[in-house]
C-alpha cells in the first residue's frame, strides 16, 4: 500500500471511530470503557496521519510567494484566536 493510501485509511479509521464514539455517548447506558477504546483508536489513527499532513502543508507553503505566506500566517493566527476565544 502506498503512503498516501495508507494515510487516507488512517483518516477514515479516525472518522469512523469518532462516529462510533458519538453513538456510544448517545446510548442509554454510557459505556466508558468502550468509549475509551474507540477514542484511543481515533487518537492513534490521527497520530499516524499527522506527519504526512504537516509535510504536505510545508510543501504547499514553500510554493507560495512571501505575500501569500504572510496572508496564510495571518489566517492561521486569526483561526487560532477564534478557537482560543471559544475555549473555556
Secondary structure, 3 states (H helix, E strand, C coil): CCHHHHHHHHHHHHHHHHHHHHHHHHCCCCCHHHHHHHHHHHHHHHHHHHHHHHHHHHHHHHCCCHHHHHHHHHHHHHHHHHHHHHCC
